[in-house]
Amino acid sequence: MSILETIDLCKYFGGLAAVNQVSLKVESGEIVGLIGPNGAGKTTFINAVAGLNPPSSGRVVFNGQETGGWTPEKMCRAGLSRTFQIPRPFPKMTILENVLTAATFGLRPKGQGNLIQKCLEALDFVQLKQSPELICETLNTVQLKRVDLARALVTKPKMLFLDEMAAGLTDGELAEVVILIQKIRDSGVTILMVEHIMKLIMNVCERLVVLNFGTKIAEGTTREVAANPVVLEAYLGAGHTTAEPAGE
């Protein structure tokens, strides 16, 4: 059963079609990768679906409901949460306070219960080793990404958008993220992930959707897409049809 479907989704900025008639489906329980060169429209697409920048036209159906134009907080309470390329916590607040803010405003009132305990459980789930009482401005980017992920998960989403979770990670940290993403899916959360690190994409995604200049140019299994000459040309330029697309 599809948990998310977009039909001819468009997002315009002035006369520019940053997302141009993108139709896709994500089935419950999948990990789907949304890939493409820089400027392909990947983050704009998830922003449009998640409510940060509402779509200009087209339809969004999430968990059986028409949700195009819903606000981010309404989407969150409906079960769609997301992380960001660049985490932006409240820098003067503690880790726990940041996650608590997400829980307070992202959970339905009847699902709140002991919020402090839920926040600590989310931080434990993402394996953040720092004390919850640390101020967020003291954390590095990798640690902030874990806080951002905990904030998304504490809202108990049915579906999670991950926006470049692996950027800047070492090989060891990348291996940890692979395990963490699989653990999130195994907990019952469907995942759509925007990513440039092809090693991660190939390890965790069952299926890929490829955007270029705002348009969907390919969709299929990871191996099918990695061998698609149209995708290779988008990443590497004309004449490159034998190598896998390179990440950044």
N, C-alpha and C positions, 0 to 999 in steps of 0.2 A: 504493500500500500504506500502511495506517495505521501510523504509528510510535507513536501514542498514542491510546488509547481509554479513556474512563471510562463506566461504566454505573451509573446511579442513585447517583452518589457523594453521600454525606451526611457532614457534619461538624457535630456538636452540641457546644455548650458549655453544660453543664447542660441546661435545657429549650429552649435557643435553637438553631434550625437555621440556622447561619451559611452552610452549603451544603446545598441541599435537592434531592436526586435529580437531579443534573446529569449528563447524558449528552452526550458530544461525541467527535468524532474529529478528529485532525490527521494529514494525509497527509505522507509524507516529502517534503521540499523546499519545504513551504509556509511562509509567514509569516502567522500567524493572530493577530488582535487579540482580546484578552479585555477588554471594556469594560463600563462601568456606572457609576452614581452612586457617590458615597462611601458606604461601608458595604454595598456590594452583595455582597461575599463573594469578590471577585476574588483578593486575596492569600491568603485562607484556602483557596481552591480550590488554588492552586499549592503552598501549604505542605502540603496534604494529599497531593497527587500526589507531590511531591518528598521526602516523608518527614519534614518538620519537625514537623508535627502530623498523625499518621496518621488516615485517614478513620474515621468511626464505623461506616459501612456502605457497601455498594456495591463495585464492582470497578474496579481500575486495571490496564490491560494496556499495558505499555511494551515496544516492540520485540519483540513476540511472547510476552512473559512476564507472568504475573500478579505484580504488584509491590506491591499494596496492603499497607501496613504495613511495607514495607522502610524501613530507616534511611536518612538522607540520604547517608551515605558509601557505602552499598551502591548506592543509586540513582545516585550520581555515577560510581562505577566501572562501572555498567551502561551509562552514556552519557548521563545526564540531569544537566545542570548549570543553575545559576541565579544571577541577581544579586538584590540586595535594594533596596527603596525607599530605605533609609538605609544606606549602606555603613558597615560596622563593621570596619575593619582593625585589626591590632595596632598601636596608635598609636606605640609606641616603636621599632618595627621599620622597616627601610627598605622602600621599594617592592619591591625585588627579593626581600627576605626574605619579604614577605607573599605574593608570587606563588609563591615557592619552597615555602612551606608548603602552598599549595593543590596544587601539583604533587606534592609528596611524599606527601600523604595521599589525593589524588583520582585519581591515575593507577594503573592496574594495574601491579604490579611489573615485568612483562615489557615494559611500554611506557615505562619511565622514562628509560633512557639518560642522555644529558647533560642533567641537569635545568636547570642554569644557562642553557645555550643555549636550551632550550625556553622558559624564562621570559623571556629577552630577546626572543625571537621573538614571544611573545605581547604583550609591551609595545610592540614595534614595530608589530604588527598593529593594535592599538587606537590607535596614533598618540599615545601619551602623550609629551609633549615634555620632561617633567622628568627629571632624572638618576635612574637606578635606585637610587642611593645616598642619595637624600633620605629623611628620616624622614617617615612618613606623617602625623604630627600637624601637619606644616607645610603640608599640602595643603588646597585648598579643596574644596567639595562636588563640583564638576564634575570635578576631577582624581581625586578618590576614586572616582567612578563609573567612570572609565576603569581604575583599578587593580582595582576589583571585577570589571569585565568581563574584564580580563586573567586574573584568578584563575579565572574560570569557563572561559575558553577554553583555558587551559593544560592542563586535564584532558582535552582532546580529546573533547568531547561529540558525540553524535549529534543531540541536541536541547538547546535552550537556552531557559530561561524568563527573560524580561527584565521586571523589575518597576519600572515608572516610570523608565525610563532617561533620559527627556527632561525630567524635572521641573527647573525653574529655569534652563533653557538659553535663551540669546539666539537670535534668528533665524539668525544665522550658525552658531552651535554646533548648532542643530537641523538645518540643512542638512548639516553634517558627519556627524551621527548617522544621517541617512537613508542616506547613502552607506555608512557603516560597517555598518549592519544588512544592507543588500543584499550587501555584501562577505562578511559572515558566512554568509549563506544561500548565496551562490555558492561558498563553500568546502566546502559539503556539510552544513551544520548546519540542521536544521529549527528554526523559532522560534515560540514562543507568547509574545506580549507583552501585559502589562497596561499600559495607558496612558490618560491623560486628555487628552493633547494631540492633538486631532482632526486637526490639520494633519499630524502625523506619521503617525497611523493611516491617513489617506486616501492618503498618499503611498507607504506601504510594504506595507500588508496587502492580500492578495487576498480575505480572508474575515474576517468578524467573528462573535464569539459575545458575546451581551449577557446580563449577570446583573443582577438587581434583587432585593433582599431574599433573596439566596441561591439564587434560582431562575432558570433560563434562560428568558428571555422572547423571544429572537429569535436567528436565525442565518442567515447568507447573505453575499452579496458586500457590499463596503463600501457601494456605492450603494444596494443593496436595504435594508440596515440603516439607513443614514442617512435614508431616506425612510419608514421604518416608523413609523406613528403611535403604536404601543405604546412604542417606544423613545423617541420624542420626548416623550411624556407622562412617562416615567420620569425623563428629564433635566430637562424644563422645566415639567412640571405640566400638568394638564388644560387643554385648549383650545389648546395649541400643537401644530399638526400640519403646519406648512409650512416650518419652519426646521430646519437640520441641528443635531444635538445639540452643545451648546457644551462645550468643554474648560475646564479650570480655568486 
